[in-house]
Amino acid sequence: MVNLHLAELTPDNLFGALRLPPQAADEEPVAPVAWSVAEAYVNPTAWPRVVLDGDEVVGFVMANWNPDEEIPEFRAGIWRLNVAREARMRGVGRFAVDQVAEEARRRGLDRITVLWVPGPDGPEEFYLRCGFRKTGDHLFGEVVGELLL
Ligand SMILES: CC(C)(COP(=O)(O)OP(=O)(O)OC[C@H]1O[C@@H](n2cnc3c(N)ncnc32)[C@H](O)[C@@H]1OP(=O)(O)O)[C@@H](O)C(=O)NCCC(=O)NCCS
């Protein structure tokens, strides 16, 4: 993974993003990208981005930037993160987290949050390795994590 970069969704990369896991029948602790794209369409504060390795889509991340959001944990942070199966454990997820953190800094923020499904099959270890810590709170049955910038 030498040439990772972040891009907005375009007609050229949309279908690569939609092919990322999970598809409807898959068991994974994150929603399909199609749901996220639909949510972003109706939610102007959503920040969906694809992760490209060269011109190949290897991941998708969606953040949200809304200081007026009722639930504080949804004001600034990661809503979704999907990495292609064949690209996992090669730094794509960490790159996406770093890019969201960078965007948060550009916006003058000092913290981002994420919710994750608890348990050994969830992404907890990944987020802890990326610098998040558990706040001790749970929301909708998920663990609340924060990354101080
Ligand atoms: C979780 C996920 C985003 C991780 O992406 P990734 O590109 O494989 O992660 P990276 O290669 O950037 O890993 C960063 C660090 O986390 C560790 N890590 C990644 N996945 C891990 C796992 N499943 N278990 C333990 N450690 C893990 C890596 O070893 C690496 O550790 P290091 O700092 O010691 O080198 C990816 O596996 C995925 O898309 N999973 C399914 C969907 C999901 O859970 N999304 C998050 C929803 S909130």
The ligand as an ORCA input file, in Angstrom:
! r2SCAN-3c Opt
* xyz 0 1
  C     -11.585     -3.076     11.080
  C     -10.989     -2.697      9.720
  C     -11.540     -1.336      9.300
  C      -9.459     -2.610      9.881
  O      -8.874     -2.140      8.665
  P      -7.395     -2.601      8.213
  O      -7.047     -1.858      7.003
  O      -7.338     -4.098      8.142
  O      -6.507     -2.129      9.470
  P      -4.948     -1.664      9.454
  O      -4.180     -2.573      8.536
  O      -4.879     -0.212      9.176
  O      -4.546     -1.978     10.971
  C      -4.110     -0.989     11.927
  C      -3.699     -1.736     13.200
  O      -4.842     -2.470     13.702
  C      -4.535     -3.863     13.766
  N      -5.741     -4.603     13.361
  C      -6.493     -4.407     12.245
  N      -7.518     -5.273     12.225
  C      -7.417     -6.016     13.350
  C      -8.174     -7.094     13.884
  N      -9.267     -7.550     13.255
  N      -7.766     -7.653     15.054
  C      -6.671     -7.206     15.696
  N      -5.905     -6.164     15.242
  C      -6.278     -5.594     14.078
  C      -3.404     -4.070     12.780
  O      -2.636     -5.219     13.108
  C      -2.611     -2.791     12.953
  O      -1.875     -2.899     14.149
  P      -0.397     -2.254     14.365
  O      -0.647     -0.826     14.741
  O       0.185     -3.030     15.489
  O       0.337     -2.403     13.075
  C     -11.283     -3.767      8.627
  O     -10.885     -5.042      9.113
  C     -12.756     -3.857      8.243
  O     -13.202     -3.205      7.302
  N     -13.525     -4.680      8.999
  C     -14.951     -4.910      8.753
  C     -15.792     -3.683      8.990
  C     -15.589     -3.009     10.334
  O     -15.487     -3.622     11.385
  N     -15.531     -1.666     10.266
  C     -15.464     -0.810     11.412
  C     -16.889     -0.459     11.770
  S     -17.005      0.831     12.934
*
